[in-house]
């Protein structure tokens, strides 16, 4: 698949860059899932926290995702923690709002009401009764977040504020090849193909997980 402007093998760098891009996607997906699930459970079950949490989520959704990520990265600094935080923050309201919606529905189920009448504490109700019944759609949405996080990392790296330039990632490779695209289009084509295929594969897996976890997708059988 050719070499880049510095004589480095493009295919080898794309394979190595998969470690960085996939790791960022997985970590951001996990961070958003855990944080969003906790906030959504509290918002949906604890009445007085609902207004506060959802006001913050609405504020985050009012800011464009790329602008929010860039502002967060500039405020925290261009490091691994800052990059993960900047990518995860725009996706947090999606998981939080979905978890809240599911919690509001599940909290009225008879088994939850029975647990409340039995004197079960709030943390145990959330952990043992509500979360297990809400986790399936959350995992499906998390797969979308992971795929979107990989794209977000590529965007931030392309504009120069993502992963460090010396660390091969698909975003960095695309950014490095933009100046030599007309002479050597494969420098951008190869990492872009890797990026597109992986994101498509993750979305397909997410769709399959939705089909498996949603009984209605099988006609109710």
N, C-alpha and C positions, 0 to 999 in steps of 0.2 A: 504493500500500500504506500510505498514511497517514504521519503524522509522530509523533515521540515527544513526551515531556512538555516538551521544550525547543524544539519546532518544527522539528526536523531530519528530513529525509526518511529514512524507515526503509529503503526499498529501496536508496538510494544508500549508506547506511552498511553495509548487509548485503553489498553488492558489494565495498566497500572492506575490510570485515572479512574477506572471503574471502582477501585477500592475507596477512593475519596468520595466520589459522587454517591455511591450506594450507602456508604457509612453515614453521610450527612442526611440522606433521605430517611434511613432507618431511625437515626437518633432523633431527628426532628419529628417524625411520625410518632415515636414513643413519647417524647416530651409533650407534644400537643395532646395525645390521647390521655396521659395520666393527669396533666394539669386541667384540661378541659372537662374530663370526667368528674374530677373532684369539685370544680366550680359549678358544673351543671347539676350535680347531685345536691349540693348545698342550696343552689338557687331554686331548684324544683321542690325541695322538701322543707327548707327553713324559710318561712315566709318573709321575715324581716331582712334576710340577706338577698332576696330575689331582686329587689329594686336596685340595690347597690351594685351587685354583680352584673346585671343586665345593662345598667347604665354605662358601666365601663366597657362592656362588649359592644354596645351600640356605638360608643365613641371610637373604638378601634375599627369598626366596620365603616365608619364615615370617612376614614383616611384611605386613599388608594394603597393597595398592598405593596407595590414597588416603592412608593414614597415612604411608607411606614418602615419598610425594611431598611432602606437607605438611611433614614433618620436614626433608627435604632443602632445601626452599625456605626454611624458617625459618632453617636453619643457614647457608646460603650468602647469602641475601638475595634480595629480590624484584627481580631484573633479568633481562635476556634470557638470560645464561648460566645463572643459577640456575634459571630456568623450564625451559630445555631439559634441564638435568641432572636436575631433579626429575621431569620427565615420562619421560625415557629410562630412568632407573635401575630402576623396577619391571619394565620389559619386557626388561631385559638378560638375566636368567636363561633366558628362553624361547629366544632366539637362541643363547645359549651352550650350552645343553643339547642343542638340535637339532644344532648344528655338531659337538659332541663325539660324539653318537651316529653321525652320518654318517661322521666321521673314523675311529671305531673299526671301522666296516664297510669303508670304502675302504682302510684301511691294510693289510688282508689280501689285497687284490687282487693278481694276478700282476704287473701293470705297476708297482705300488709296490714290491713285493719285488725286481723286476728293477732298479729305480732304486737301491734300497739296496745291492744286490750290486755295482752299477756304481760305488759310491762317491759317489753324489750327496749333497750336503749336506742337512741337515734343512730349512733355509729354502726351498731350491729344490723339495724334495719337497712341502712344504706348499703353496707358491705355484703350482707348475706341474702337479702331479699330483692332489693331494687337493682343493684349493679349487675348481677348474673342475668337478669331478664332484659337488660338494656345493652349488653356488651356486644351482641352480634352486629347490629347496625353500626355501632361505633367502630368496630374493627374494619368493616367495609369502608367507612368514611376515612379511616386512618390510612388505608391503602391509597386513596386519592391524595391525601395530604403528603404521603411519602413521595409519590410521583411528582406532585407539584413542587415539593421541596427540592427535588433534583433539578427541575427547570429553574427554580428561583436561584439556586446556587450558580447555575450556568449564567443567568442574567447578571447577577452581582459580580461574578468573576469577569464577565465580558466587559463590564464598565469599569473594572479595575479596583473594586472594593470587596471582592470575595476572598477566595482562598489565596494564599501568598503565591506570587508568580513562580517561585522555584518549585512549588508543589504541583505536579501534573494532575489536573482535573479536566473534565470535558469542557467546562467553561473557559478555563485558562488556555486550553489548546485552540479553541475557536477564536479567542481574543488574540492569541499570538499569530494566527494565520490570516487575520483580516488584511494585513498589509501586503501579503503575497498571494492573495486569493486568485488574482488573474493569471499569475504565472504557475501557481501550484494549487489548484482548487481542492485536491485531495487533503490538504492540510486542514481544511474546515469540513470537508465532506465526511471524512472518516469519524471524527468525534461526534459530529452532528447525527450521523447514522446510528452510532452507539446510543446516543441520548434518546433518539426517537424510538428505537427498538425497545430499550429498557422501559421507558415510560409507557409505551403501548402494552408491553408484557405485564407491567404492574397493574394497569387499568383492566386488562383482561382477567387477571387473577382476582381483582376486586369485584368484577362483575360475576365471576364464578362463585366467589364467596357469598355474594348477595343471593344468588340462586339457591345455594345450599342452605343458607340460614333462613330464607324467607319461604314459609310453607305455601304462601299464595302463588309463588312462581311455579309450583308444581300442581296447580289446580286444586290445592287444598288437601292433597293426599299425602 
